[in-house]
Amino acid sequence: MIQTDIIIVGAGPVGIFTVFEAGLLKLRCHLIDSLPQPGGQLIEIYPKKPIYDIPGYPIVNAGELVNKLLEQSSVFKPGFTLGETVVSLEEVSDNQFLVTTNRGTKHQAPVVIIAGGLGVFEPRKPPIENLNLYEDKGVEYIIKDPEFYRGKRVVISGGGDSALDWTIYLAENKIAAEIALVHRRTSFRGHLDSVQKVMDLADQKRIQLITDAEVAGIVPNNSGSLGSVVIRHATLGDIIKETDHFIPLFGLTPSLGPIADWGLEIEKNAVKVNTFDYSTNRKGIYAVGDINTYPGKLKLILSGFHEGTLAVQSAFAKIYPNKKNVLKYTTVNGVSGF
Amino acid sequence: MDSTIKVIIIDREGTSHDLEAPTDMNMNIMEICKAYELPVEGTCGGMALCASCQCYLESNTTLPEQSEAELAMLDEAFYVKDNSRLGCQIRITDEIDGIVLRLAPK
């Protein structure tokens, strides 16, 4: 059990800076993020992109900004639970929240600040009728353990690097018994040597390459699991292909995830907050950065910094209702870490 | 000089919306749709990373060539057709006056 003052859900720029502002009030923080490294979308999606609207930085790369923020917050020694997704939040005894991840890591604190940005990155699911009925019955969106496919017939769809890389891996290591790669266009946009490898494997008949086609339907077997996929070819029409597994690999897309089930008021896929202190409708739970909404909301990193700063002031009052607090300037007092 | 153009957006119910779009605000189609509160999410903020602003070009408007980033994103999107475009990658300029775009399914 990890016990702290504030659990911050989301380790993007706003979550990281909130650690600093909380630290100035002598509040300790622990960050949880489903990504394996801190930085959120700045690191996951656009680490090399320049940002021009961070005060004091005429230009800063997203990755560099994250490093600077981590450096700034490091004096307050935040804890990190990375690569784990928060699945549940429950209010337990004496005003404490228990936050548990998909791997069962438990965190407890009197305050939770949600700084979840775009939400959780989940696999993009193709619009195939009843596809969800076959999840874990032959349809997987992520390859967790390639050995799972040993000796099996596999259909992969997608045209990006992950579709290409897994096709190559399963074929070259002779794991799957049969592999078909289905792609909507004739050409691929992945790394050139991956594309070449896939073409070579197809020439050697070690994989079946089906281009100008999409998987359009699922046919169950007798036990209700995946039996065949219907491959819709641009000119040849429908091809029914028997398979044990269908793995659509179309990248990741953000979704609100389990936050939607925490009894928080949600509007337009975002958490409604009071701009007085960025509190949600549940006492002790705040939302800052891109995940929140209020009249006049701007999804800017700099707005998130402001929101986190106000939220921790309110958090302090909740944690220490009888302690007086007054805004202190770092220019006067400096920063004394933990 | 008039600095607005006309943009016609057909929503997912088939209703056509005539929008006045300013050419001097450095905007794109995704942003103008959001400004008029049409159901375009623009989740990624315009970096060609989510395809939530995918639309179909239905006029003869000549558009600049698609970037590698846009083509890569459309490769991983669904309901893609030959005339698919990402709204966030179409800049509001005088050259596209009268453009007709239909929003792709979600």
Boltz contact constraints between the chains, C-beta under 6 A:
constraints:
  - contact:
      token1: [A, 45]
      token2: [B, 49]
      max_distance: 6.0
  - contact:
      token1: [A, 126]
      token2: [B, 78]
      max_distance: 6.0
  - contact:
      token1: [A, 127]
      token2: [B, 78]
      max_distance: 6.0
  - contact:
      token1: [A, 159]
      token2: [B, 75]
      max_distance: 6.0
  - contact:
      token1: [A, 160]
      token2: [B, 76]
      max_distance: 6.0
  - contact:
      token1: [A, 189]
      token2: [B, 72]
      max_distance: 6.0
  - contact:
      token1: [A, 189]
      token2: [B, 75]
      max_distance: 6.0
  - contact:
      token1: [A, 250]
      token2: [B, 76]
      max_distance: 6.0
  - contact:
      token1: [A, 251]
      token2: [B, 76]
      max_distance: 6.0
